[in-house]
Amino acid sequence: MMHSIELFAGGGGLALATSNSGFCHSYLVEWDADSTSTLRQNSSLLHLSSKSENAIYNGDIRDVDFSKYSEKIDLLSGGPPCQPFSIGGKAQAFNDSRDMFPQAARALAEIKPRAFIFENVRGLLRKSFSRYFNYILLQLTYPELFRKQEQTWEEHLALLERHHTSCAFFEGLKYNVVFRMANAADYGVPQKRERVFIVGFRNDVKGDWSFPEPTHSKESLDYAKYCTGEYWVRHDLPVPKHQFHSSQLLFAPDLRPWVTVRDVLGDMPNPLSENNKVLNHTYQSGAKCYPGHTGSCLDEPSKTIKAGAHGVPGGENMMLLDDGSVRYYTVREAARIQTFPDNYIFPCSWTESMRQIGNAVPVMLGSVVAKSVYNTLNNDRH
């Protein structure tokens, strides 16, 4: 059995993905009380090694001493708060008190896991953050080389750079670190959502890991729509012959089609129906279009589910129905688009649940990455 610890667990997207991939959680850390309630509500799905409530810690990571887990954990994972790097935020990076990458590096130094997976928003890779992103990578490469209290992050970066370029043979704790920005739709998630994954393996792990290759493509969806018409037939819809572009796609693409909103929500009852007995599938009024926020087409992957309700963030958490009207996704619909299973319960309000779902890693995408890491670690044991 391989053991893991999840930091910044949120509503549990990445924690569920790693547990689905074979890891057993020794500890989950989350500061937000509502998110912690969701984790505890779904603890039976998260493969906790202990049934004690203490296995899920609700509090500040800065107060946690991880040293008792030293060299007992195979995987450390988590999503440090994205607000310091989000395109929708103030983008203050190190100057934002919510930047928790230094705490992720501290946890690495104390736990010394065989591997780690951290994820964040695509804004982390924007040009204005390039220097700081390099600093993040070097902190995770040499987590025991702490920043001293009197050092600025720029001074610490210079020290790490000198160390990295001068120490060919480093005997301390070191991780081989790579990163990749992945579009969730390319891995079977019914959502266009770009996330940055940072993955590292401890220097003594023998493996030849690389980021998993995409399994789905837009070209394949277009082929099913506009060349064969199979997509429309499958959904018992008239084939829009005027949209055929067969000359543009002469051969069937190798990958599977992107998954659409209709593919995953087509069997859901109308939330206003008297026969609606689906958990977390309650109608939310107030949806309307305005410039730049027009909802998601049923026959494409959803736009990115955002961590908001009404207004600019929540304006994209809508679907565009066949009759031209829009309505908000229900919590269950948004959870499906994030590939949470239907038995994963969100016990909070619509606003809070949508915040947790919007901040989560799509479970299917997280599982693809986590399973590949699991397989590499498993092969290293043999």
Residue pairs with C-beta under 8 A, 6 or more apart in sequence:
1 24
2 22
2 23
2 24
2 74
2 75
2 374
2 377
2 378
3 23
3 24
3 25
3 26
3 49
3 72
3 73
3 74
3 75
4 18
4 19
4 23
4 24
4 25
4 26
4 73
4 74
4 75
4 76
4 77
4 113
5 25
5 26
5 27
5 28
5 29
5 66
5 69
5 73
5 75
5 76
5 77
5 107
5 111
5 113
6 14
6 15
6 18
6 25
6 27
6 28
6 29
6 77
6 78
7 29
7 61
7 76
7 77
7 78
7 80
7 100
7 103
7 104
7 107
8 29
8 30
8 61
8 78
8 79
8 80
8 81
8 100
9 15
9 28
9 29
9 30
9 35
9 39
9 56
9 78
10 30
10 32
10 35
10 79
10 356
10 359
10 360
11 35
11 38
11 39
11 346
11 353
11 356
11 357
11 359
11 360
12 35
12 38
12 39
12 42
12 46
12 344
12 360
13 338
13 340
13 360
13 361
13 362
13 363
13 366
14 77
14 78
14 79
14 117
14 119
14 360
14 361
14 366
14 370
15 25
15 28
15 39
15 46
15 77
16 42
16 45
16 46
16 340
16 344
16 363
16 366
17 361
17 363
17 364
17 365
17 366
17 367
17 369
17 370
18 25
18 75
18 77
18 117
18 366
18 367
18 370
19 25
19 45
19 46
19 47
20 363
20 367
20 370
21 367
21 370
21 371
21 373
21 374
22 371
22 374
22 378
23 47
23 74
23 75
23 370
23 374
24 47
24 48
24 49
25 46
25 47
25 48
25 49
25 55
26 48
26 49
26 50
26 55
26 69
26 72
26 73
27 55
27 56
27 57
27 69
28 39
28 46
28 48
28 55
28 56
28 57
29 57
29 59
29 61
29 64
29 78
30 36
30 39
30 56
30 57
30 58
31 58
31 59
31 60
31 61
32 58
33 58
34 348
34 352
34 356
35 356
36 56
36 58
37 347
37 348
38 345
38 346
38 347
38 348
38 353
38 356
39 46
39 56
40 53
40 56
41 345
41 346
41 347
42 344
42 345
43 55
43 56
45 341
45 343
45 344
48 55
48 56
49 55
57 64
61 100
61 103
61 107
62 103
64 107
65 110
66 106
66 107
66 110
66 111
67 110
69 110
69 111
70 110
70 111
70 112
71 111
71 112
72 111
73 111
73 112
73 113
73 114
74 113
74 114
74 115
74 377
75 113
75 114
75 115
75 116
75 117
75 370
75 373
75 374
75 377
76 104
76 107
76 108
76 111
76 113
76 115
76 116
76 117
77 116
77 117
77 118
77 370
78 104
78 117
78 118
79 118
79 119
79 120
79 359
79 361
80 99
80 100
80 101
80 103
80 104
80 118
80 120
81 98
81 99
81 100
82 89
82 120
82 121
82 123
82 124
82 359
83 89
83 90
83 96
83 98
84 91
84 92
84 93
84 94
84 96
84 98
84 99
85 91
85 93
85 120
85 121
85 123
85 124
85 126
85 129
86 121
86 123
87 121
87 122
87 123
87 126
88 306
88 312
88 313
90 96
91 123
91 126
91 128
91 129
93 99
93 129
93 132
94 132
94 135
94 153
101 118
101 136
101 139
101 140
102 139
102 147
104 116
104 118
104 140
105 139
105 140
105 143
106 143
106 146
108 116
108 140
108 143
108 173
108 175
109 143
109 144
109 146
109 173
112 173
112 202
113 202
114 201
114 202
114 205
114 377
114 380
115 199
115 200
115 201
115 202
115 205
115 373
115 376
115 377
116 140
116 175
116 198
116 199
116 200
117 197
117 198
117 199
117 366
117 369
117 370
117 373
118 140
118 197
118 198
118 199
119 195
119 196
119 197
119 198
119 361
119 366
120 195
120 196
120 198
121 195
121 196
122 181
122 194
122 195
122 196
123 129
124 133
124 136
124 196
125 133
125 181
125 196
131 157
132 153
134 157
135 153
135 156
135 157
135 160
136 198
137 177
137 179
137 198
138 157
138 160
138 161
138 164
139 160
140 175
140 177
140 198
140 200
141 160
141 164
141 174
141 175
141 176
141 177
141 200
142 160
142 163
142 164
142 170
142 172
142 173
142 174
143 173
143 175
144 172
144 173
145 159
145 160
145 163
145 172
147 153
147 156
148 156
151 159
163 170
170 203
173 202
173 203
174 202
174 203
175 200
175 201
175 202
175 203
176 200
176 201
176 203
177 198
177 199
177 200
178 198
178 199
178 200
178 210
178 211
179 196
179 197
179 198
179 199
180 196
180 197
180 199
180 211
181 194
181 195
181 196
181 197
182 194
182 195
182 197
182 211
182 365
182 369
183 192
183 193
183 194
183 214
184 191
184 192
184 193
184 194
184 195
184 362
184 364
184 365
185 191
185 192
185 193
185 216
185 218
185 258
185 259
185 301
186 214
186 215
186 216
186 217
186 258
187 212
187 214
187 215
187 216
187 364
187 365
187 368
188 215
188 216
188 256
188 259
188 364
189 259
189 301
189 337
189 338
189 339
189 362
189 364
189 365
190 258
190 259
190 260
190 261
190 263
190 264
190 301
190 302
190 336
190 337
190 339
191 301
191 302
191 303
191 304
191 305
191 337
191 338
191 362
192 300
192 301
192 302
192 303
192 304
193 304
193 305
193 362
193 365
194 304
195 361
195 362
195 365
197 211
197 369
199 209
199 211
199 369
199 373
201 207
201 209
201 376
205 376
205 377
205 380
206 380
207 376
207 377
207 379
207 380
208 376
209 372
209 373
209 376
211 369
211 372
212 368
212 369
212 372
214 255
215 255
215 256
215 368
216 255
216 256
216 257
216 258
216 259
217 253
217 255
217 256
217 257
217 258
218 258
219 249
219 253
219 255
220 252
220 253
220 255
220 256
220 257
220 258
221 231
221 257
221 258
221 260
221 300
222 245
222 248
222 249
223 249
223 252
223 253
223 257
224 230
224 231
224 257
225 231
225 232
225 243
225 299
226 243
226 244
226 245
226 246
226 248
226 249
227 244
227 245
227 246
227 249
227 252
229 239
229 244
231 257
231 260
231 299
232 238
232 239
232 240
233 239
235 262
235 266
258 300
258 301
259 301
260 298
260 299
260 300
260 301
261 296
261 297
261 298
261 299
261 300
261 301
261 302
261 319
261 337
262 298
262 299
264 336
264 337
265 298
265 319
265 333
265 336
265 337
268 278
268 281
268 332
268 333
268 336
269 275
269 276
269 278
269 281
270 276
271 278
271 281
271 282
271 283
271 330
272 283
278 332
278 342
279 332
279 342
279 345
280 330
280 331
280 332
280 335
280 345
280 346
280 353
281 330
281 331
281 332
281 333
282 330
282 331
282 350
283 327
283 330
284 327
284 328
284 330
284 350
285 328
286 310
286 328
287 295
287 318
287 326
287 327
287 328
288 326
289 295
289 318
289 326
290 315
292 315
293 312
293 315
293 316
293 318
294 318
294 320
294 326
295 303
295 316
295 318
295 319
295 320
295 326
296 302
296 303
296 316
296 318
296 319
296 320
297 320
298 319
298 320
298 321
298 322
302 319
302 337
303 316
304 316
305 316
305 317
305 329
305 334
305 337
305 338
305 354
305 357
305 358
306 313
306 314
306 316
306 317
306 358
307 313
307 354
307 355
307 356
307 357
307 358
307 359
308 314
308 317
308 354
308 355
308 358
309 317
309 350
309 351
309 354
309 355
313 358
314 328
314 354
317 328
317 329
317 334
317 354
317 358
318 326
318 327
318 328
318 329
319 326
319 327
319 329
319 333
320 326
321 327
329 337
329 354
331 346
331 350
331 353
331 354
331 357
332 342
334 353
334 354
334 357
334 358
335 342
335 344
335 346
335 357
336 342
338 357
338 360
338 362
338 363
339 362
339 363
339 364
339 365
340 357
340 360
340 363
341 363
346 353
346 356
346 357
348 356
